[in-house]
Amino acid sequence: MAPQDKNTPPPLPEPLRVAVADSHTHLDMLPQLPLGGAPMGTVEEALAKAASVGVTTVVQVGCDLAGSRWAADTAAAHDAVHATVALHPNEAPRIVLGDPEGWSRQGAREAGGDAALDAALDAIDALAALPHVRGVGETGLDYFRTGPDGMAAQERSFRAHIEIAKRHDKALVIHDREAHDDVLRILREEGAPERTVFHCYSGDAAMAEICAEAGYFMSFAGNVTFKNAQPLRDALAVAPAELLLVETDAPFLTPAPYRGRANAPYLIPVTLRAMAEVKGLTEDALATAVAANTARAFGY
């Protein structure tokens, strides 16, 4: 791919005949890409473009306090948007231990200790009570980016989010990166909420069978189309259709053949069609199942 192509939005895919939802997106992180000379950065433009190809609902996911407040406000303002609120697994250690290099979008931060994490969790708890907030997430564990020093803060935050989701009867949206066994263990120890979603499912087929047995939803993103993702396709093959969701995780994980460009909700049809092929289902059959599953998972 030529370097300039990375700044060109992928073309609109053929519209779906059955409308579906993007179960996990970050509209607040979409880049300001040139599109006909105008920025494509507004929520309204992103929603209209998605709706034009049959993606009529999006779940806007919070990763920190600012993003969670933005998600709640955006869901309140748009019927097509539902919100989830949380501190991302990598956010919890930043709050407790500080972020001197300013890796996160808040910039450099002083260490706040457990008291600062408790205060942030209280704020998430208050947002989770709002009617247009449909889930608590993304929360969980991430052993890829956070080292051993941050694991205690991650686990404490994850357990607190599980409790918040159950108390408010909201879906739990899990971020699980290189931490499968511990995520499953903590869900067993705490008791998972009635509706639990593994966002950007990253386990293997054996883990998919464990999730299916527990009734956990598995949401697949554009990386299921990557050449090196056969273990993900194997997991998708054994995951029951009634527990499948589709997501962009936009602006990340853009499906092939557009990998390397910015993702957006309008590209859901590309991933859904690839999933249907793996499942041996028609596009319409999978879209019908996914649409019903997403509504059931997030209670709308």
N, C-alpha and C positions, 0 to 999 in steps of 0.2 A: 504494500500500500504506500502510495506517495505521501510524504509528510503532510502536504496541504490537505489531503483527504481527511486527516484526523479532525480538522475543524469544520468539516462539512457534515451536517446532520444526515444520517441515513434516510433513504427515501421512505415515503409512506408505504407500509405493506398493504396487500389486498385486505379489505375490511372483513372482519369476522361476521358471519351471519347470525350468530348467537352472542349477545353482549356479555362481557365478562368484566371482572375487577382486577386491577393491579393490587395485589394484597400487601405490597410493601414497597413504598417509594419515598424519596427524599426530594420533594419539589423545591425545598429551600436550598438545596445544593446544586440545582441544575445550573450549568454554566451559561453565561451570556454569549450564546453563539450567534454569528451573523446569519440571518435568515431573511433573504430578500432585502437586505440593507437595514432591517430592524432587529432589535434584540428579541430573542425568544424567551426571555426570562420571566414573563408574568404567569401567574397561576392560571389565569383565564385562557391564555394561549395554549398552555400545556394541556389543560382539560379539554379544550375544543379540539385540539389535534388528536388527542386520545379518543374522544368520543366519535370522531370522524371515521375511525377504523374499528369501532365496536368495543372500545374500552371505556365504559360509561361510569365507572366508580374507581376511586383510588383510596388506599389506606396510607395516609401520611404519617410517617413514623418519627417519633422524637428520640434523640440520642443524648440530650443534655437539657438543662433547665430552659435555656433560651429557645432551643428547637422544639421542646415539648410545648411551651407556651404558644409558639408560632403555629404548631400543628393544631392545637385546640382552637385558636382564633380562626385559622383557615377553615377548619371543619365547621365552625359556627357560621361562617360566611358563605359556604358553598355546599349545596345539597349533595353534590357528587363526591365530596371528600369526607372520610371518617378519620379520626385521629387515634394514635396511640402515644403514650407518654412514658418516659423512662430516662434513667441514666444508663448509657451504654456501658458494657463491661469495662471498656478502657477509660471511661469517664470517672468511675468510682476511685481508682487509684490516683488519678490526677487531683481529685478533690482532697483526698486524705494526705497524699505524699507531696503534692505540689507538682507543677509542670514548668520547671525553670527554663526549658528550651522553647516553650510556647508551641508545642506540636499541635495542640488542638486549636480550633478556630477562635477560642477565647483569648489566645495569646498566653504569655507567661503568667503563672499563678504561684502564690505562696502555698505551702502546706497548711491545710486546715484541720487535719486530724479527724477523729471519729465524730466530733461535734459538728463539723462542717458537712460531713456525709449525712448525719442524722437530719440536719436542717434541710438539705437538698431532697432527701427522701420524704420529708414532711410536705414539701412543696409539690412533689410528684403525687403524693397521696391526695392532696387537695385537687389537683387537676384531674386525677382519675375518677373523682366523684362526678364530673361534669357529664351530662347525658350524651353529648356529641363525641366524647372520648370513649372509644369502643374497645380499647385494649391497653395493656400495660406492657411496654416493650419499646425498643429492643433491649432486653436484659439477658444475662446468662454469664458465660465464661469465655475468655479469649486468651489462650496460652501462646498465641502467635506473636502478639505485640506487647503483652504485659509479662514481665519476668516474675520470678518467684516472690520478689518483694511486694508485688501488687496483688497477689492471689487472695490474701485474707480480705482485703477491701472488696475485691470482686465478689467473693463468696458471700460476704455479709450483705452486700447490695442485692445480689441475686435472691437470697432468702427473703429479704425485705420486700422485694418486688412480687415474689410469689404470694406473700401474705396480703399485699395491697390488692392484687388481682382477685384473690379469692374473696376478700371482704367486700369489694365493690362489684363482684360477679362480672368481671371483665375478662376478655381473652388475655392469655399470657403469650407474648411474642419473644421467642428465644433466639439469641445470637450464640452460636456454638462453633467456636473455631479451635480445632485441635484439642478439644476438651470433652469429647463425647462421654466417656465413662463417668466423669465427675458431674456433668450436667444431668445425666440420667440418675445418678446416685442421689443428688440433691433433690430432684423432683420426687423420687421415692421417699426420701426422708421427710420432706415438707408436706407431701401430698400435692399432686399437681392440680391446678384449677381445672374445672370441667372442660374448658376449651383452651387447649395449649397448641401453639403453632411453632414448629421449627422453621424459622425463616432461612432462606437460602440453604436448604437442606444440604448437608455436606458429609453425611455418614455413608456407610456402605449398605449393601443389601441386607446383611444380618441385622444392622441397626434399624433399618426400615421395618423389618419384621417385628422388632421390639416396640417401635413406635406405633405400628399398626395394632399390636396387641393391646397397648395402653390407650388407643384411641386418639393419639396425637396427630394433628394435621401436619403434613409435610409440604412446604412451599418450595417450588423449584424456580430457579432464576436462569438467566441467559448462559451461565457457565455449563449448564447441562448440554449445550450445543458444542462445547469446545472439543477439539480432537482428542485431548488427553483425559477426557472426563468419562471414560467408559464405566468406572465404578459408580458414578452418579447415575448413569443410564441403567445400570444393573439394579440400583436401588429403586429408581422410578418404575422399573418393570415389575417389581414385586409389591410396590406400594398400592393399596386399594384405591380405586378411582374415587370412592366416597370420602377419602381423606386428602385429596390432592388440591393444592392451590398453585397459582402461577404469580410470579412477581418480576419486577425489573430490578429492584434495589438501585434504581436510577439515582445518580448518573453513573453507577458502577455496573460491571458485569454485562456489558452489551453483548447480545448474542451474535454468533457467527452468521453471516460473513462480515459483520460490522465491528468486530472486536477491536478495541483501541479508540473508537469514537465514543462520544458521550451517549449514555443510555437515557431513555425517557419513556413514559408510560405508553406512548403510541407504538412502541416496538413489541408489546406483549404478544401480538399475533405471531411473530416470528418464533418466539419460544414455545407458545402453545402448540403450534403446528409440529414442531420438532418433538414435543412431548407426546402428541397424539400418535406419531409414527412409532415411537418407542413402545407405547402402550398397545398398539394395534387397534386403536379406536379411530372413528371418524373425527374430524375436526369439530363437527357440531356436537357429537356425543360428549367429547371431553369438555368443550366449552360449557355445555349445559350442566355437567357435573361440577366443574370448577366454580361456575357462577353460584350454584346452590350451596356449595361447600363454604365459599367465602362469606356469604350472607349468614350461614349458620355459625361459622367460627366467630364472626365479629358482631353477631346479634343485631343486624339491621334488616 
